Amino acid sequence: MEQTYYLIIIGALIVEYLLSTISSVLNMNSITKTVPDGFQEFYDNEKYSKSQEYLKDKTKLGLYSGAFSLILTLIVIEFGLFGILDEFVRSNSTHHIISGLMFFGVLFFVNDILNIPFTLYGTFVIEDKYGFNKTTIRTFITDKLKGYGLTIVFGSIIMVPVLYFFSTYESNGWWIAWALITCFMIAIQPLFVHVIAPMFNKFTPLEEGELRSAIDNFANKVNFPIGRIDVMDGSRRSAHSNAYFSGFGKSRRIALFDTLLDKHSTEEIVSVVAHEIGHYKKKHIITGTILGIIETGIMLYIFNIFMNDRALFAVFSVEMIPTSIQTYCGLVFFGMLYSPVSLLTSIFTTAMSRKNEFEADSYALETTKKPEPLISMLKGLAASNLSHLTPHPLMVFLTYSHPPVTDRIAAVQNK
């Protein structure tokens, strides 16, 4: 069985890397020499060429980063570094939960630190080259430290009870852990709005005026009481434009990047707000949360079967000690064994997300009765973000959470 597990894990790693590499290369080669019809007003030849160079630079960085991650993972497995780490955390702690937190912590921080050069290059070289980066070194370091702090806090909140329930209740531990994680997935929505997001960006209420009045009028028209409409200082880190909807109930918030307000008309921004409200009206956020809860439950149930599998531990050169509880090792190893299923679920999730985007666009069109502002907004966002207008279908199928902008515009025009 050990050999079977080994082949599944190594095979999955290689297949996933090959899929990523092949789709990236095909996507990079799918660029066209001329600007697609309908975009000439937003892309001149120079800007279109610039968007293609931007795509190439990002793709190459992704290929190098992916190759590095694959090689690093193979080295860790082949040289038995998981076993060395397990011995280290057990010899330096007196409780299996502390050992587990140390195990996860070392894996996370070492992996993150080793990948910092790629992040730095992407931010301060590529994004800067194309005029997007506004992040300073100080902001980068501060964001990293905040991210580490949140990882420690929320990681501990989740992992301490999970490790406890699996080790204490054994075969019944999975559904208790599932219930806990479900509560966390629901609670994280208002926490994101009120605690997490404000740690990284400043949110100020949209001022009274033409835009605020237009948004309020639209919200009243569709019977949608908006909790908050905030302007986010996205320009502090990047020149990219965006908007998003988050939260449930009274914690609902529509966040508009300040870069969005600087570049688009009132009607265009109302179409964006209509799109975001469409996600709520179509219950996309609730549906996504429910699907995430179901997937987590299935994964925990299957993990419950494999968590003490000696053959699985042997693949990673970890010896199961009769007097020790090593649930934390089982979680990591099972996650890698589960990766083929994760790939399939991610493809399903992104397909659902693309469907949701079409539905939100359709809702915006049905409620505003104005296709032109929505179309011009989609084109304007694509141009300002130097988006790839002709992505390869395989890349879309594997990774795109949003449909290609040309497909979205065609869907709006055909309504």
C-alpha positions in Angstrom: 0.0 0.0 0.0 2.9 2.3 0.7 4.0 2.1 -2.9 0.5 2.9 -4.1 0.3 6.0 -1.9 3.7 7.1 -3.1 2.7 6.8 -6.7 -0.5 8.7 -6.2 1.2 11.5 -4.3 4.2 11.9 -6.6 2.0 11.4 -9.7 -0.5 14.0 -8.6 2.3 16.5 -7.9 3.8 16.0 -11.4 0.4 15.9 -13.2 -0.7 19.1 -11.5 2.6 20.8 -12.4 2.4 19.7 -16.0 -1.2 20.8 -16.3 -0.2 24.2 -14.9 2.8 24.5 -17.1 1.1 23.4 -20.3 -1.9 25.6 -19.8 0.3 28.6 -18.9 2.4 28.1 -22.1 -0.7 27.7 -24.3 -2.2 30.8 -22.6 0.9 32.8 -23.3 0.9 31.7 -26.9 -2.8 32.5 -27.4 -2.1 36.2 -27.8 -3.2 37.8 -31.1 -1.4 40.4 -33.2 -4.4 42.7 -33.5 -6.7 44.2 -30.9 -10.0 42.2 -30.7 -13.0 43.8 -32.3 -14.8 46.3 -30.0 -11.7 47.1 -27.8 -10.0 49.5 -30.2 -11.3 52.4 -28.2 -9.7 51.1 -25.0 -6.5 49.5 -26.4 -4.3 51.1 -28.9 -1.5 49.0 -30.5 1.0 50.1 -27.9 -1.2 49.3 -24.9 -2.2 46.0 -26.4 1.4 45.1 -26.9 2.1 46.1 -23.3 -0.7 43.9 -22.0 0.9 40.9 -23.8 4.3 41.6 -22.4 2.7 41.9 -18.9 1.1 38.5 -19.5 4.4 36.9 -20.6 6.3 38.3 -17.6 3.7 37.1 -15.1 3.6 33.7 -16.8 7.3 33.2 -16.7 7.5 34.1 -13.0 4.7 31.6 -12.4 6.5 28.9 -14.2 9.7 29.5 -12.2 7.7 29.6 -9.0 5.8 26.4 -9.8 9.0 24.5 -10.7 10.7 25.7 -7.5 7.7 24.5 -5.4 7.6 21.1 -7.1 11.4 20.5 -6.6 11.2 21.7 -3.0 8.3 19.3 -2.3 10.1 16.3 -3.9 13.2 17.0 -1.9 11.3 17.2 1.3 9.6 13.8 0.6 12.6 12.0 -0.9 15.1 13.1 1.9 12.7 12.3 4.7 12.6 15.9 6.0 9.0 15.4 7.3 10.3 12.7 9.6 13.2 14.9 10.9 10.7 17.7 11.6 8.3 15.3 13.4 11.2 14.1 15.7 12.2 17.8 16.3 8.7 19.0 17.4 8.1 15.9 19.6 11.4 16.3 21.3 10.8 20.0 22.0 7.3 19.9 23.3 5.4 18.0 26.1 2.0 17.9 24.4 0.9 16.6 21.0 -1.2 19.8 20.3 1.9 21.9 20.9 3.8 19.6 18.6 1.2 19.9 16.0 1.2 23.7 16.1 5.0 23.7 15.9 4.8 21.3 12.9 2.3 23.4 11.0 4.1 26.6 11.9 7.5 25.4 10.7 6.0 24.2 7.4 4.1 27.4 6.8 6.8 29.9 7.7 9.7 28.0 5.9 7.6 27.7 2.7 6.5 31.3 2.9 10.0 32.6 3.5 11.5 30.5 0.7 8.8 32.0 -1.7 9.4 35.6 -0.7 11.9 36.2 -3.6 9.2 35.4 -6.1 6.7 37.7 -4.3 9.2 40.5 -4.2 10.0 40.1 -7.9 6.4 40.0 -8.8 5.6 43.1 -6.8 8.6 45.3 -7.1 9.8 44.3 -10.6 6.9 43.2 -12.7 4.1 45.2 -11.2 6.4 48.2 -11.0 7.5 47.8 -14.6 3.9 48.2 -15.8 3.0 51.0 -13.5 0.8 49.1 -11.1 2.9 48.8 -7.9 2.4 51.4 -5.2 3.6 49.3 -2.4 6.6 50.4 -0.4 9.1 48.1 1.3 7.7 49.2 4.6 4.1 48.4 3.6 5.2 45.0 2.3 7.0 44.1 5.5 4.1 45.4 7.6 1.6 43.4 5.6 3.7 40.3 5.9 3.9 40.6 9.7 0.2 41.2 10.0 -0.4 38.2 7.8 1.8 36.1 10.0 -0.1 37.3 13.1 -3.4 36.4 11.6 -2.1 33.0 10.5 -1.0 32.3 14.0 -4.2 33.5 15.7 -6.7 31.9 13.3 -4.6 28.9 12.6 -4.5 28.1 16.3 -8.2 28.8 16.7 -8.9 26.1 14.1 -6.1 23.6 14.7 -6.1 23.3 18.5 -9.7 22.0 18.6 -9.3 19.9 15.5 -6.2 18.2 16.9 -7.9 17.8 20.2 -11.2 16.3 18.9 -9.5 13.9 16.5 -7.1 12.6 19.2 -9.8 12.4 21.9 -12.9 11.2 20.2 -11.1 9.3 17.4 -13.8 8.0 15.0 -16.3 10.6 16.1 -13.8 13.4 16.0 -14.4 14.3 12.4 -17.9 15.6 12.7 -17.1 17.6 15.9 -14.2 19.2 14.0 -16.5 19.8 11.1 -19.1 21.5 13.3 -16.3 23.8 14.7 -14.9 24.7 11.2 -18.5 25.4 10.0 -19.0 27.9 12.8 -15.6 29.5 11.9 -16.5 29.7 8.2 -19.7 31.6 9.1 -18.1 33.8 11.7 -15.2 34.8 9.4 -17.6 36.8 7.1 -18.3 39.6 9.7 -14.7 39.3 11.1 -13.4 40.0 7.6 -15.5 43.1 7.3 -14.9 44.5 10.7 -11.5 43.2 11.7 -9.3 41.7 9.0 -9.8 44.0 6.0 -9.4 47.2 8.1 -6.0 45.9 9.2 -4.7 46.2 5.7 -6.7 49.0 4.1 -8.5 52.1 5.1 -12.3 52.1 4.4 -14.2 55.4 4.4 -17.9 55.8 3.7 -18.7 57.0 0.2 -19.4 60.7 0.4 -22.8 62.2 -0.3 -23.1 63.3 -3.9 -24.2 62.2 -7.4 -22.6 58.7 -7.1 -23.9 58.0 -3.6 -27.4 59.1 -4.6 -27.3 57.0 -7.8 -26.3 53.9 -5.8 -28.9 54.5 -3.1 -31.6 55.0 -5.7 -30.7 51.8 -7.4 -30.5 49.9 -4.1 -34.0 51.1 -3.2 -35.3 50.2 -6.6 -34.2 46.5 -6.2 -35.1 46.5 -2.5 -31.6 45.9 -1.2 -30.8 47.7 2.0 -27.0 48.4 1.7 -25.2 48.1 5.0 -22.1 50.0 4.0 -20.7 51.5 0.8 -17.0 52.2 1.4 -14.2 53.5 -0.6 -11.0 51.4 -0.1 -7.6 52.9 -0.5 -6.5 50.3 -3.0 -4.1 52.9 -4.6 -1.9 52.6 -1.5 -0.7 49.2 -2.8 -1.6 49.0 -6.5 -3.1 50.9 -9.5 -5.3 47.9 -10.3 -9.1 48.6 -10.0 -11.8 46.4 -8.5 -14.9 46.2 -6.3 -16.2 43.5 -4.1 -19.2 42.5 -1.9 -18.6 40.8 1.5 -20.5 39.9 4.7 -23.9 38.7 5.8 -26.8 40.6 7.2 -25.8 43.8 9.0 -22.2 43.2 8.2 -22.8 43.5 4.4 -20.4 45.9 2.7 -19.7 47.0 -0.9 -16.1 48.1 -1.2 -15.1 50.3 -4.2 -11.4 50.8 -4.9 -10.5 54.4 -5.0 -8.8 53.7 -8.3 -12.2 52.6 -9.7 -13.8 56.0 -8.8 -11.0 57.9 -10.5 -11.4 56.2 -13.9 -15.1 55.5 -14.4 -18.5 57.3 -14.7 -21.4 57.2 -12.3 -23.4 54.9 -14.6 -20.5 52.5 -15.0 -19.9 52.3 -11.2 -23.6 51.8 -10.6 -23.4 48.8 -13.0 -20.6 47.4 -10.9 -22.7 47.8 -7.7 -25.6 46.2 -9.5 -23.3 43.3 -10.4 -22.2 42.9 -6.8 -25.8 43.1 -5.5 -26.6 40.4 -8.1 -24.2 38.0 -6.3 -26.2 38.6 -3.1 -29.7 38.4 -4.8 -28.7 35.2 -6.5 -27.4 33.7 -3.2 -24.0 33.1 -4.6 -22.2 33.9 -1.3 -24.5 31.6 0.7 -24.3 28.8 -1.9 -20.5 29.1 -2.0 -20.3 28.9 1.8 -22.6 25.8 1.9 -20.6 24.0 -0.8 -17.4 24.8 1.2 -18.9 23.4 4.3 -20.0 20.2 2.5 -16.6 19.7 0.9 -14.9 20.2 4.3 -17.1 17.6 5.9 -16.4 15.1 3.2 -12.6 15.7 3.4 -12.6 15.4 7.2 -14.6 12.1 7.0 -12.1 10.6 4.6 -9.2 11.9 6.7 -10.7 10.1 9.6 -10.1 6.8 7.8 -6.5 7.6 6.8 -5.2 9.6 9.8 -3.4 6.6 11.4 -2.4 4.7 8.2 1.1 3.5 8.8 1.7 3.0 5.0 0.9 6.7 4.4 3.2 7.8 7.2 6.0 5.6 5.7 5.8 7.4 2.4 7.0 10.5 4.2 9.6 8.7 6.3 7.7 9.3 9.5 7.7 6.6 12.1 4.4 6.1 14.0 5.2 6.0 17.7 2.7 4.0 19.8 3.0 6.3 22.7 2.6 9.5 20.6 -0.3 11.2 19.0 0.7 12.3 15.5 -2.6 13.5 14.1 -0.9 16.7 12.8 1.3 14.6 10.5 -1.7 12.7 9.2 -3.4 16.0 8.3 -0.5 17.1 6.2 0.1 13.8 4.5 -3.6 13.2 3.8 -3.8 16.7 2.3 -1.2 15.6 -0.3 -2.9 12.2 -0.9 -6.1 14.1 -1.4 -4.6 16.5 -4.0 -6.1 14.8 -7.0 -9.6 15.2 -5.5 -8.7 18.9 -4.6 -7.8 19.5 -8.3 -11.2 18.2 -9.4 -13.1 20.2 -6.8 -11.1 23.4 -7.7 -12.1 22.9 -11.4 -15.8 22.5 -10.3 -15.5 25.6 -8.0 -14.1 27.8 -10.6 -16.7 26.7 -13.1 -19.4 27.6 -10.6 -17.7 30.9 -10.0 -17.7 31.7 -13.8 -21.4 30.8 -13.9 -22.1 33.1 -11.0 -20.3 36.0 -12.8 -22.5 35.5 -15.8 -25.6 35.5 -13.6 -24.5 38.7 -11.7 -23.9 40.4 -15.1 -27.4 39.3 -16.2 -28.9 40.7 -13.0 -27.1 44.0 -13.5 -28.4 44.2 -17.0 -32.0 43.3 -16.1 -32.2 45.8 -13.2 -30.3 48.8 -14.8 -31.8 48.3 -18.3 -28.6 49.8 -19.6 -26.1 47.5 -21.3 -23.7 50.2 -22.5 -22.4 51.3 -19.0 -21.8 47.6 -18.0 -20.0 46.9 -21.3 -17.9 50.0 -21.1 -17.0 49.2 -17.5 -15.9 45.7 -18.4 -13.8 47.0 -21.2 -12.4 49.8 -19.1 -11.4 47.5 -16.3 -9.8 45.0 -18.7 -7.8 47.9 -20.2 -6.7 49.5 -17.0 -5.6 46.1 -15.5 -3.9 45.1 -18.8 -6.0 41.9 -18.9 -5.4 39.1 -21.3 -8.3 39.4 -23.8 -7.8 36.0 -25.6 -7.0 33.4 -22.9 -6.6 29.8 -23.9 -9.7 27.6 -23.1 -7.6 25.2 -21.0 -6.4 28.0 -18.8 -9.9 29.3 -18.4 -11.2 25.8 -17.6 -8.5 25.1 -15.0 -8.1 28.4 -13.2 -10.4 31.3 -14.2 -12.8 32.3 -11.5 -14.2 34.9 -13.9 -15.1 34.3 -17.6 -12.9 36.0 -20.2 -14.1 39.6 -20.6 -15.0 39.0 -24.3 -17.4 36.2 -23.2 -19.0 38.4 -20.6 -19.6 41.2 -23.1 -21.0 38.8 -25.7 -23.4 37.4 -23.1 -24.6 40.9 -22.3 -25.0 41.9 -25.9 -27.0 38.8 -26.6 -29.6 39.4 -23.9 
